[in-house]
Amino acid sequence: MKKTTQRLKNATLATLKSLRMIAPMLLAVIGLVGLFETYITPEMIHTLFNGKVIHDTLTGTAAGSISVGQPFLSYIIGGELLKDGISSYAVTAFILSFVTLGVIQLPLEFSIFGARFTLIRNLLSLVFAVIISWATAYTLELLNGYFS
C-alpha cells in the first residue's frame, strides 16, 4: 500500500511539473486559435478555390491545415462551402486537414512529443488527407452518377 501511495505521489508531481512547463505554450496556442477564428472567415477561404480537382484538393488541404478550431466547425464551414458551389474535393480536403493537421500547434507538439514524431505525424496526415479526400470525393461522384 505504501509503495502505491508513493508511486501515485511521484506521478502527480511529474504531471504537475509537465503541466507547468507546457502551460505558457498551451495558452499561446489557445490565443492563436482565437485570432484565427476571428480573422479568417469562411468567405476568405471561399475565394481560394477555382474548380480544378488538383488545385482545389491542394488548396483545401492547405487552408484546412492553417485553420484551427474544434472539428465540428470544419463541418459547418464545409457545409457552407458546398452550398456556395465549392467542389467536394476541396471541402473534403479542407475538413480532413482542419481536423488532422495543425501548423499553429506545431510548437506545442514539438515541446510535448518531440520534433521527429511531430514531423512524421504531420507529413503522414498531409499525405493521407490528400489521398482520402480525393478518394472520398471521387466515390461520392460515382455514387451520385449511379443513383441519379
Secondary structure, DSSP 4 states (H G I P E B T S, - for coil): -HHHHHHHHHHHHHHHHHHHHHHHHHHHHHHHHHHHHHHS-HHHHHTT--S-HHHHHHHHHHHHHH--S-HHHHHHHHHHHHHTT--HHHHHHHHHHHHH--STTHHHHHHHH-HHHHHHHHHHHHHHHHHHHHHHHHHHHHHHHHH-
